[in-house]
Amino acid sequence: MDQFIRSLEKVLREEGGYSDHPDDPGGPTMKGVTQRVYDAYRDRIRKQRRSVRLIETSELEEIYRTSYWDLIRGGALPAGVNYVVFDGAVNSGVKRSVEWLQAALGVNVDGVIGPATIAAAQRDANNDALIDRILDRRLAFLQSLRTWKKFGKGWKARVARVRAVGQAWATGVEAPALLYAADPVSAKALDSDVKTAPSAAPADATTGGGIGFGGVAFVLKDLQDQLAPYSMGSDLIGKAVVGLIVVSGALTVGGLLWGLYARHKAAKIKQATVLS
């Protein structure tokens, strides 16, 4: 069977029919084709725009071939690998899926498949392992999205199925029988939904970074220093000084912990999204 046709059959099983989930950044989508993509296609062939619900089979196949398969150079990539990159392109965009492939191959990551990427993919002697590296990066990216909590279970299952099919085809055997949802909701997983890294600024303000700029830690330290000379003669002031020390210490410890958390989260998001 033609590799494009068999790959398209699997992608369509993943995408299901019509959906318009309010949290899906793709918006109205029919069989994986968004209204925006369908509008661009109808403009290109000089036909009036209409609802993506009305997309015809011939239009669907042409969009998938010209807007995804041809752009990932599916016919030049090894069997199985081409399906994995194709499915990723449909769900997260051609550029992002090609970047996963390039990062997995260890070539220049620019999101465009050229001769160097094709040659590296064809030279790779272990396509099973290559597919693992591609999909591990894809899964890390999906986990970096704000919509992971809502769609993560479905995305994780999809990646597992894509892995099973891709590795079977890479070794020249038929794809295993897999369990697909009767009515899948396959939301688009786009860069626009990447989580914003938490700011480490509050941590800096309470652990010293903000002292020179009139931060909270500076105010507490200044009050503590001013009250300290009177603490010996006043039990109340003494308790106030102790209280300030405790609060200042708690802010410092809390700031350190928040700083570690914020920088760890930022590093994970960067690792999942910045591959070049």
N, C-alpha and C positions, 0 to 999 in steps of 0.2 A: 504494500500500500504506500502511496505517496506520503512522505514524512510530514508535509504540511497538513494534509487531510487528517491523518491519524492524530497529529498533535492538536489540531483544531477540535476534533471530536472530544478529546480529554478536557481541553480548556472550556468548552461549552458545557460539559458536565459540571465543572466547578462553578461556572458563572450563573447557571440557572436561567430563569426567565426575566420578567420585568421587576424592577425594584426601584424604590425611591425613599430609602431610609433617611430620616432627617439628620442623622449623624454621619452619613456617607458623603465624603467630600466629592465623590463623583457625580452626585445628583441623580436625576432620572437615568436609569440604565436598563438596556434591553440586551440580554445574552452577552453581557460584558461590554457592550458599546454604549458609551455615554451620549447624552443628548448633544453635548458640545462637539464630540468627535463626529457624530452623525451630521450635525449642522455643517461642519467643515467639509465633510465628504459631499453633501448635497450641493454646497456652494461650488465645489471644485468641478462637479459634473454639470453645473448650471441647471439645477433643478430646484424647485421651490422647497424651502424647508418644511418639515412636518415632524410630528411626534415620533420619537425613536421607537415607540410601540409598533409602528407600521413598517419597520425595517424589513426588507425582503431578503430571502436566503442568498440570492446572488450579490446583493449589496453587502450583506454580512461577511461573506467569504472574501469579497474584494477588499473591504476595510481591513480585515484581519491579515490578509496577505500583503497589501501595500503599506499599511500603517504600522505593522508589527513584524511579521515574518521576514519580509524583504529587508527591513531596517536592521534586524539582528543578524542578517545574512544566514538565515536558517539552513539554506541549502548547502552552505560551505562548512557549517559546524558539524562535529561528530554526532551520530545518532544518540538520542537520549539527552545529550548536552543541549542540543538545539531546542528540544521540548522544554527543558527546565528554564532556559533563557527566555523562550517565547511566553511561557506562563507568567514569569516574573514581569515581563514587559507589559502584558495585558493588565496585570493587577497593580503595578507600581510605576509604569512608564518605561519606555525603551531605554532612556539614558540611565536610569537607576539600575535596571536589570543588566545592562551591558557593563556597568561599573562593577557589579558583583562578579561577573565573569572575569573581567580584567584583573580585579584584585586577587581572585582565586588563582589566576594564571601567573601573577607576579609581573605583569606588563604594565605599561603606562596607562593610568586610569583617566580617561577623558570622556567616557560615555559614548564613544563612536567606534564601531567595529571597522577596523582597517586591516591591511595585509599582515601587520605584526600580530594582531590579536588572533586572526584566523590561523596563521602559521603556528602560534604557540598552542592553540587548541588542538590542532591536528598532530602536533608533536607529542602532546601529553599521552603518556603510556597507560595511565590509570584513570579512565573516565569516571569510574565509580567514586574514587577519592575526590576528583575534581567536582563532581556533582555535590558531594558532601560539603566541600568548602564553599561552593556557591550558595547552597541553601542554608548553611550555618550563618552566613553573612546576611542573607535575606531574613532569617528568623530574628537575628539581633536587631535589624532595622525595624521590623514590625513591632518588636517589644519597646522600641523607642518612641512609638506614636501615642498621642493622647487618646486615640480610639482603641488602644490595645485591650483595655478592660471590657469594652463592649463587643469587639469583634475578634479578640485574640484567640478564643477557643476555636472558632471556625478557621482562622488563618493558620493556626498551628496544625490542625487536621489537614488542611489543604497542602501545606508544605510537606507533611509526611506522605501524602498520596503522590505528590509530584516527585518526591525522592524515590519512592518505590517504582513508579512507572519509568522515570528517567534512567535509573540504574538497571532496570530490566532491559530496556531498549539498548542501553550502552553495551550490554553483554550479549546482545543478539537474541534475546528470548522474548516471549510474549509478556505483556504487562500482567501482573497478578490481578485477580478479582478483588475489587476494592468496594468499600461501603461509602456511598455518596448520599448526602442529604436529599430527601425527596423534593424539598423546596429550599434550595440554598440561598442564603443572603450573603453574597460575597462582596463586601464593601471594598472600594478602592483604597489602597494603602499608599498614600502620596507624601511627598516631602513637605507639603504644606501643613501636615498634621504632626510633624516632629515636635516632641515636647520642648518647652523652653527650659533651659538649664536653670536651676535655682541660683540666686545671687549669693555670693560669699560676703557681700558688703556688711550685713549685720554682724557677721562673725568678726570681721576686721575691726568694726567699731567697738566691740566689747573685749577684744584680745590685744589691743594695742595699735592696730592699724588706723583706728579712728581717733586716737587720743590727740594727735596733733591738730585735728580738725574739730575739736569741741565735741567729741563723741560722749556717749553715756558713761563710759569707763572714766573719762577725764573728770566729769562732774562729780561722780562718786568719790574719786580719789581726792579731789580738791576739798570736798566737804569733810572727808575723814581727816585730812591734814589740819583743817581749821579747828575742828572740834577736839582733836587729840590733846592739846595742852590743858583743856578744862576737864578732861575725863576723870582725873584723879580726885577732883573735888566735888564731883556730881555723879551720883549713881545713874541718874537718868541719861546724862551725856555719855557716860561710860557705856551704857547699854546701846545708845545710839551709834557710838563708834563701832561697837561689836557688830551691830546690825548692818552697818555700812560695809564692814569687812566681809560679812557673810554674803550680802547681796552682790558685792563686787566680785567675790570669789565665784558665786553661782553664775553670774553673767560671763565671767571669763571661761569657766568650764563649759557652760552652755554654748558660748561662742566657738570654742575649740571644736566641740562635737558637731555643731552646725557647719562649721567650715569644712571639716572632714567629709561630712555628708554631701554638701553642695559641690565640692570639688570632685568627689567620687562620681556623683550623678552626671556632672558635666563631662567628665572623662568618658563615661560609658556612652553618653549620647554622641559625643564626638567620634568615638571609635566605631559606632554603628552607622554613622552618617557621612563622615569625611574619610573617604577611602584613598584619596590621592596622596 
